[in-house]
Amino acid sequence: MSEFPWNAASATGVGSHPGDDHVEALRMVFGELPDLPYLPELPDRGVGADMVGRTASLLVELPVEVQPSGWRFADRPGRDFRRARDHLTRDLDVLEEVAQGYEGPFKIQVCGPWTLAGAIELRYGDKTLADPGAVRDLTDSLAEGLAAHVAAVRARVPGAQVVVQVDEPGLPGVLAGTVPTASGFGRLAAVEAPVAAERLRAVLPSGAFTIVHCCAPDLPFGVLRTAGFGGISLDARFLRRRDEDRLGEAIEAGTAFFLGVVPGTDTKLADVGVIARPAVELWRRLGFDPSRLAEQVVLTPSCGLAGASPAYARAALARCREAARVLRDDPDDRGGEDRGR
């Protein structure tokens, strides 16, 4: 039996969808991705449906509000915070209805602590990232809120094996010291890798398989592995030969990879064999057992689908599902020379 909660040859989505019909979005996900469905996010619904606001609604005793500059911590919960909570509650209500009787892996997504810290401002106006103590408080609050969210999903879908995806598009900038100050005239100090890993580890809920998603180049593989994620989600376009030693070490250690192989915005979709090729060729170059490819690699769009048309979003998910079967069923020599792995 696989150590991963999904079946071999699975596909899934990254998170966001176009439009504002959360009922249709959930039905689409369960229809097109029956092996690894997820809770879609619809930022077109407005304030509180965006990645930062949606996750901020989970924070415990750290209410937020929207200011002209973006999200900011507030003294008490207000309209913006309640709106974000309402969006999520309605999504869970619909999930309970659509997923009735479902048993299997189910993915949810939250914004990670470092991306949140670089996006939410403190009451006095600077970014949370500027204050290590505030980052620690944010991390603790997110850990508590995420644990409660996982419990709520399990209560709505008792047969679900929850997979938690932590979205950290801002992490490379946090580590490189390129995140702008609130004024925009300076840059916040870089965070050391051990501290970054420690804060990431602190938010991971027990009893759930966890993956981290980052669609930016220069993925910090060392930090992500030290943090303890079971999987890494990335855009396949950013797979580079110079990273292959670190990729090979992660694969050998049992890390799953969610590879983004389909564009997130409308385009002509390629054949399933072309879509599956980055995963197949990577496996061959690294010399791993081909029978493990379909278990350890999940195919996804390259990023969220919020900028796509509804028709394209459906087609993209379907094509990922079809391409994932190639990883299991293609009889071609994918293993290459065995390097002893």
C-alpha positions in Angstrom: 0.0 0.0 0.0 1.2 3.5 -0.9 2.4 5.8 1.9 0.5 8.6 0.2 -3.2 9.2 0.8 -4.1 9.4 -2.9 -4.2 6.6 -5.5 -1.6 6.2 -8.2 -2.1 8.4 -11.3 -4.0 11.1 -9.5 -4.3 14.8 -10.5 -5.6 17.8 -8.6 -5.8 21.6 -8.8 -3.9 24.3 -7.0 -6.8 26.1 -5.5 -8.4 29.2 -7.1 -11.2 29.1 -9.7 -12.8 31.8 -11.9 -16.2 33.3 -11.2 -18.3 33.4 -8.0 -20.4 30.2 -8.2 -19.0 28.1 -5.4 -21.6 25.4 -5.9 -20.6 24.9 -9.5 -16.9 25.1 -8.7 -17.2 22.3 -6.1 -19.2 20.1 -8.4 -16.6 20.6 -11.1 -13.8 19.6 -8.8 -15.5 16.4 -7.7 -16.6 15.6 -11.3 -13.2 16.2 -12.9 -10.9 15.1 -10.1 -12.5 12.2 -8.3 -9.3 10.8 -6.9 -8.0 14.0 -5.3 -10.7 16.8 -5.1 -10.1 20.0 -3.2 -12.0 23.0 -1.7 -11.9 25.6 -4.5 -11.3 29.3 -3.8 -13.1 32.0 -5.7 -11.4 35.4 -5.3 -13.8 37.0 -7.8 -16.4 37.0 -4.9 -14.5 40.0 -3.5 -13.2 41.0 -0.1 -12.4 38.0 2.1 -12.4 35.5 -0.8 -8.8 36.4 -1.7 -5.9 34.1 -0.6 -4.8 36.4 2.3 -8.2 37.3 3.6 -9.6 33.8 3.4 -6.7 32.5 5.6 -6.8 35.5 7.8 -10.4 34.6 8.7 -8.9 31.5 10.4 -6.7 33.4 12.7 -7.6 33.1 16.4 -7.8 36.4 18.4 -6.1 38.3 15.5 -8.9 40.1 13.6 -8.2 41.8 10.4 -9.7 44.5 8.2 -9.1 46.0 4.8 -7.4 49.4 4.5 -6.5 51.2 1.3 -3.0 49.6 1.5 -4.5 46.1 2.0 -5.1 43.8 5.0 -4.3 45.1 8.4 -4.7 43.8 12.0 -7.6 45.4 13.8 -8.8 45.9 17.4 -11.9 43.8 16.9 -13.7 41.8 14.2 -15.5 44.0 11.7 -17.3 43.7 8.4 -14.3 42.5 6.4 -13.4 39.8 8.8 -17.0 38.6 9.1 -17.4 38.6 5.3 -14.3 36.4 4.9 -15.6 34.0 7.6 -19.0 33.9 5.8 -17.5 32.9 2.5 -15.6 30.0 4.1 -18.7 28.9 6.1 -20.8 28.8 3.0 -18.2 26.8 1.2 -18.1 24.2 3.9 -21.9 24.0 3.9 -21.9 23.3 0.1 -19.0 20.8 0.6 -21.0 18.8 3.0 -23.8 18.5 0.5 -21.7 17.8 -2.6 -19.3 15.4 -0.9 -21.9 13.4 0.8 -20.7 9.8 1.1 -17.2 10.6 -0.3 -14.3 8.7 1.2 -10.7 9.4 0.2 -8.2 12.3 0.1 -9.5 15.8 0.1 -7.2 18.9 -0.2 -7.7 22.3 1.4 -5.4 25.3 0.9 -4.3 28.0 3.3 -1.8 30.9 2.9 1.4 30.2 4.7 2.7 32.3 7.6 5.5 34.0 5.7 3.4 35.1 2.8 0.8 36.3 5.4 3.4 38.1 7.3 4.6 39.9 4.2 1.0 40.9 3.2 -0.8 41.9 6.5 0.2 45.1 8.2 0.4 45.7 11.9 -1.9 48.3 13.5 0.8 51.0 13.3 1.3 50.4 9.6 4.5 48.4 9.1 4.3 44.8 7.7 4.1 41.9 10.2 7.3 40.6 8.7 9.2 43.5 10.2 8.5 42.3 13.7 9.8 38.8 14.7 7.5 38.8 17.8 4.5 39.6 15.6 5.5 36.8 13.2 5.6 34.4 16.1 2.1 35.5 17.3 0.8 35.2 13.7 2.2 31.7 13.4 0.7 30.5 16.7 -2.7 32.0 15.8 -2.6 30.4 12.3 -1.6 27.0 13.7 -4.6 27.1 16.1 -7.0 28.3 13.4 -5.8 25.8 10.8 -6.2 22.9 13.3 -9.8 24.0 13.9 -10.4 24.3 10.1 -9.1 20.8 9.5 -11.5 19.5 12.2 -14.4 21.3 10.6 -13.7 19.7 7.2 -13.5 16.3 8.8 -16.8 16.9 10.6 -18.4 17.8 7.3 -16.8 15.0 5.3 -16.2 12.2 7.8 -14.7 9.9 5.1 -12.1 12.5 4.1 -8.3 12.0 4.5 -7.4 15.7 4.7 -4.4 17.0 2.7 -3.3 20.5 3.7 -1.6 22.7 1.1 0.3 25.7 2.5 0.6 28.4 -0.1 3.9 30.2 0.2 4.5 32.3 -3.0 6.2 34.9 -0.9 8.7 32.7 0.8 11.6 33.1 -1.7 11.4 36.9 -1.3 11.3 36.6 2.5 14.5 34.5 2.4 16.2 36.8 -0.1 15.3 40.0 1.7 13.4 41.5 -1.3 10.0 42.0 0.4 9.2 45.8 0.3 8.4 47.7 3.5 4.9 49.1 3.9 6.1 52.5 2.5 7.6 50.8 -0.5 10.8 52.8 -0.1 12.9 50.0 1.5 13.2 46.2 1.8 12.6 44.1 4.9 15.6 42.1 6.3 16.0 38.6 5.1 14.8 35.8 7.4 17.3 33.1 8.1 16.5 29.6 6.7 16.3 27.8 10.1 13.8 30.4 11.4 11.7 30.1 8.2 11.6 26.4 8.5 10.7 26.5 12.2 7.7 28.8 11.7 6.5 26.7 8.8 6.8 23.5 10.9 4.8 25.2 13.7 1.6 25.6 11.6 1.4 22.0 10.2 -1.6 20.2 11.7 -1.2 16.7 13.1 -2.8 13.8 11.4 -2.9 15.5 7.9 -0.7 15.0 5.0 0.9 18.4 4.2 2.3 19.9 1.1 3.6 23.3 0.3 2.9 25.2 -2.9 5.2 27.9 -4.4 4.9 28.8 -8.0 7.9 31.2 -7.9 11.4 30.3 -9.2 14.3 29.5 -6.9 12.3 27.2 -4.6 14.1 26.8 -1.3 14.1 23.0 -1.2 16.2 22.8 2.0 13.8 25.0 4.0 10.8 23.1 2.8 12.2 19.7 3.6 13.4 20.8 7.0 10.0 22.2 7.8 8.6 18.6 7.4 6.2 18.8 4.4 5.3 15.5 2.9 5.0 17.1 -0.6 6.1 20.1 -2.7 4.0 21.7 -5.3 5.7 23.7 -8.0 5.5 24.8 -11.6 7.2 22.3 -13.8 8.6 25.1 -16.0 11.0 25.9 -13.1 12.5 22.5 -12.9 16.2 23.1 -13.7 19.1 20.7 -14.1 21.0 22.5 -11.4 18.3 21.6 -8.9 18.1 17.9 -9.8 20.5 16.7 -7.1 18.2 18.3 -4.5 15.1 17.0 -6.3 16.6 13.5 -6.3 17.4 13.6 -2.6 13.8 14.7 -1.8 12.3 12.0 -4.0 14.5 9.3 -2.5 13.4 10.5 1.0 9.8 10.0 0.0 8.7 13.5 -0.7 5.8 13.7 -3.1 5.8 16.3 -6.0 2.8 18.1 -7.3 3.9 19.2 -10.8 2.2 22.1 -12.5 2.1 21.0 -16.1 -0.9 22.9 -17.6 -1.1 26.7 -17.9 -3.4 28.5 -15.5 -4.9 30.8 -18.1 -6.7 30.1 -21.4 -4.6 28.5 -24.1 -4.7 25.6 -26.5 -4.1 22.5 -24.3 -1.4 20.1 -25.4 -1.8 16.3 -25.9 -1.7 14.3 -22.7 1.6 12.8 -23.6 3.2 16.2 -24.0 1.6 17.3 -20.7 3.0 14.3 -18.8 6.5 14.6 -20.4 8.1 16.8 -17.7 7.4 14.3 -15.0 8.3 11.3 -17.2 11.6 12.8 -18.4 12.6 14.0 -14.9 12.0 10.5 -13.5 14.1 9.0 -16.3 17.0 11.4 -15.9 17.1 10.7 -12.1 17.0 7.0 -12.6 14.1 6.1 -10.2 11.9 3.0 -10.4 9.2 3.9 -13.0 6.6 2.1 -11.0 6.9 4.8 -8.3 6.3 7.7 -10.7 2.5 7.6 -10.7 2.4 7.2 -6.9 4.8 10.0 -5.9 3.9 12.6 -8.6 0.6 14.3 -8.9 -0.2 16.5 -11.9 -1.8 19.9 -11.5 -2.2 23.2 -13.4 0.9 25.4 -13.1 -0.9 27.7 -10.6 -4.4 28.8 -9.7 -7.2 29.0 -12.3 -8.8 32.3 -11.1 -7.6 34.1 -14.3 -9.1 31.4 -16.7 -12.5 31.1 -18.2 -14.8 28.5 -16.6 -14.7 26.3 -19.7 -10.9 26.4 -19.7 -10.7 25.6 -16.0 -12.8 22.5 -16.5 -10.8 21.4 -19.5 -7.5 22.0 -17.7 -8.5 19.8 -14.8 -9.7 17.1 -17.1 -6.5 17.2 -19.1 -4.4 16.9 -15.9 -6.5 13.9 -14.9 -6.0 12.2 -18.3 -2.3 13.0 -18.3 -1.8 11.5 -14.9 -2.8 8.1 -16.3 0.2 8.3 -18.7 2.5 8.2 -15.6 1.0 4.8 -14.7 0.0 3.3 -18.1 2.7 4.4 -20.6 4.8 1.3 -21.4 7.7 3.3 -22.8 11.1 3.0 -21.0 10.8 5.7 -18.4 13.3 4.4 -15.9 16.5 4.9 -17.8 19.6 3.5 -16.3 19.3 2.5 -12.6 21.5 4.7 -10.5 20.8 2.6 -7.4 17.9 4.6 -6.1 
